[in-house]
Each structure stands twice: as C-alpha cells, then as structure tokens.
C-alpha cells in the first residue's frame, strides 16, 4: 500500500486545512478513505457516536498537485485508515505558509500519515517540519461499513437558513432544553422548537425555498410539516464546526426518523445524519 | 523596601509574574524568583533599580543584611496581575512596600479617577533558592531572537510536556518526547529542524540531545518575545541543566531547567545539594533534579552570570572594581550588587561598604528621576 500527495498552492492548502478542521470539530476519530480520484472522511452511525453519521467527499484534483496511490490490491485500489482528524488539523495548521506540503503514508512506530513541509526563512536553507500522525489501517473486510450513504426517502427537503443565524438560535435554545424539534414543509417553512415544563420556544423561518428533487413534492400537501426530534448538542456541534457559509445548505427530514443535513461547497460536500430520538414520557 | 512602578513597567512586572507562575507555586520578591516543587525548574527575573520610578531599601540600615527574602504564594500574587489589559487601562502606578514588622507586603495600585487598590499579602521569610549554573563550562551556546524560538515551539501543542533539542554542528532540531510504554500509538510525533545560520550565535562544542520541560519555558519565551529580546540558550550533554537567559538595560531573566540523563532507564533522583528536602518524584513526567540548588542566604556561591554578559563577570571578580565604581556602567553595578548582597559572608569585610553603596545608589535614583522616564518605553 502506498500513498503520496503534494499540495503546492497556498489557497488549496488553506482550503484543505479548513475542511480537516471542520471534520475535527464533528468527531474525534473518523475513517479516511483514499481512492485514485477522491478523499472521503467517513463516520459510520454507531451507538458510540449517538448514532450520527457523516460523509465528506473531496475531489483530490481540487487540492493536490501530485497524487499517487497504490491501494490494497489492483481490484480494490483504495486505502482505508482510521485517524484522529484533530491531529491532522493541528499538523496542517503549522505548515500554512510552506512552499509545498507532502502527505505520505509511512510506517514509523506505527502506520502514520506523515505531513512534511519546508517552511521559508530569510536564509537560504529552510526549516523542515515533520508531523507523524498515527493511523490504523482498516482491513478490507470492514470496508462495507464505510460506504457512501444513500439519499433517504425523505418527507420534506428544504434549504437551510443562514448557518450563522441558525447557530445563534440553537445556541440559545441549548440552554433551555436537551432536545430540539426540527420541522419543515415543502413550501419553504421551517420551525425550530423546544419544549420543557416551564417554557417553550419556537423560531420560525419562512420562504427558505425547497430543492428541486421532484419525488416528495408531488404527492404531498405542501403545507404539511415533517418533523424530527433530535439531541440538540449534535445539531449544535454540526453548526459550530462550519467556518464558511457553503454554496448550498439543505436539510432532508424523514418524519420522526432522521435529519439529513447536506452542505455543498465549491470543493467539497458534507453530509451529516442525526437520528431522531423517541418522544419521552 | 519600597518601590514604585510606572504602568508599562507594571505590565512587564506582571508578565514576569505570569512567566514565573508556570514554574512554581511560590514567588520570592526582590529579584522575582520561583522554583518548581521537584526542583527541576528555576526561574529568576531581576529588575535593575532603574526599572522602578522609585526604589529604596528601607530607612534603618544596620550592619546586618537588610535584604529580606519574602516568599509569597503564587496564587496570592498572580491574580493581582492577571489581567494585563485592564492594568494597562486603569493603573497609573504601582507601589510595593515590604513591612518586616507585620510580615506583610503591600501592593498598591494607584488607578485612574482617584481609585486606589491596596492588597496586603502575608509573606514568609524564607531563604530563596538559587540555581547554580556554571555558564563558563557550557560547551554549547545558541542565541537568537525570541521570535525564532517561538516559531520553533509553535509546532508543538500546548499540552506537550517535554521536548528534545538536538544539536549538531550542521543542524538544530526539536522533537517531542513521549515516554516509552505510553500508549504512543495515539500520539502525533512532530519534529522540526533548522540550519545554524538562523541563529545570531551558534556554538556547538558537544553534539547533544537534551530533553527538558517545554511547559515551564513557554511563559518565559512569551515574555522575551513581547520585549523583542534575544534569548541565549546554554547547555551541555544530556543530564546537565539547560539555561535560558535574556537581558536588557533594565532587567535580566533566567530559567534553568533540568534535563533527562542520557540513559533511558530511570535512575533514582540525583539529590540536589540543598538544605531543604526535595519533593520525591511521583509523576511519570518528573525529570530527575539534576540542577544544583544552593541556599543563598549566607556565604553560598552566587549565580554565575552566563557567558554573554561579560560585564557581570567583571564586576564580580575583583574587589577593586566595586570600590572604583566608575569603570562599569551604573545599571550593571546595581544588578550585580543585588546578587552580591545575598551572599554576605563571603565578602564580610566589604559588607558595610556594600550596604552603604546600595543606599547611595538609591539616593542617586531620586535625583535622576527624570531619566527613569526612559523605563516607560519597553
């Protein structure tokens, strides 16, 4: 198994760092899948992470100037690694002004993704920085757990309000309740609701617009709301990690089942699934 | 003892206290000093009287040593200087007075709008420990602007405890250090290296790998960087202590850290030459105390000033220099006298002369009040 990549464009390096930082805010460990054309950061929905799952897709050509991969075998030309994105994020942050950054799969005290860069200095010889990020190789028999999730059979699909606004609302609601209800309709309305013994608060958003995926809108009454009750911390964690407003931000709701958040940026896409929790008492 | 600081100096004073707070739990006043509980790290900031708007050593000068060693709990002092920005905004002057009869240090902040904040802190009279560091025996010396060192350590996370500095004639490198047997699979290993050309002064007599505590050093580097001072690093082979040193016209600061001995296995702590009992090394990160700690009160040899500041060595060696006074610049005289005053026994016959010289200088300070305005621009 071999992997080596090189980033030389400072903007690409910056974007890549930002993506990795966003991922690091969502989860402590995740799986990095490397294929000849793409990189994927995957989190599979296990009980340990509260059932949330994540799929982040990047096209390697958007970031890397050089990219060579030799996967597990010629038929399965990909590499699956478990990594702590926080380590990657830290390593990338320190080399932001490098002339070139190399990423290699190496074997040091354990398998590592080595980030190596030469930092410019006033003298002729630069400073060399190396970070060895430890990784765990995921065997092929477990790869099925990290496949691309399919689009759920949603009841409503709607564009999200500006993420910063949404984050502000959710931040304040978090102080009052552990659970939040997201409901939306096919005519561009979304409500965020919390309800406790003492207080209930609802924030209404109108005219958000709905994505043009045909399916759901035909048979459904556009005013009917689909809703899901989720752990508010999961939603807050998702919103906190976003550093830039994406080109498109959407939400699919499967009534009482799951909230599927989709963010599309120029150079990457991020999907995040938050399962609904059962109404208590 | 009574001294007054102008606001920018209060900030510098506060920053020094911040740096020292990373090292130990106690602070010795008059030459700010702190030692960590394992006696493996020591830091000292000495401010020349010119740093202060007003500096005097007390009204009754007997033959006996009037230098009081005040030990204060760091957690009493640090909060007073915690928020440097609010000090900058509100404080006009700071007055520090030591009252031996009531065992109290009075720190008074004279603030804007007629507000005065007075803090009375109880102190213990306790001999302060001084680290003995034989600077002239150091084979390796590096000197560079503080910025370079900050740029080196920025690659390591704030939680990083220990790092290893490797020096060869061609390369200087810094890497993080994790103990064997830890769950090292989870740790990220970072190494950065640079060329000797980046240093102002590069002298490598002995190729070495020294491992020391980074956490204790960060505060000191932050202080040095904020004052744009070059930092000198003096060290030798593994096991010998490493000394970091900065100086300018008004102050001098030193950090001495113990380093891990060359062998990997943990040999029992080499007990320092010190009157007090050493706290036993309990945590895995404890580095055996290789630094020799000496009681400073009577007759012990003083801190040997490191190699770069030759004028200190000059004023310490022959007695004639002290008496003449004219040859060496005033501030260096005073700083070295601050050190000297702590070891009265050695120079018993000159004891009286020293104390009277100290009194003389502080008088001169008042006359030259206008000049001390310079200390404001740090």
Interface residues (C-beta under 8 A of the other chain):
Chain A: X84 X87 X90 X91 X94 X108 X109 X110 X112 X121 X122 X123 X124 X125 X127 X128 X129 X130 X131 X132 X133 X134
Chain B: X151 X154 X155 X157 X184 X185 X186 X187 X188 X189 X190 X191 X192 X193 X194 X195 X197 X198
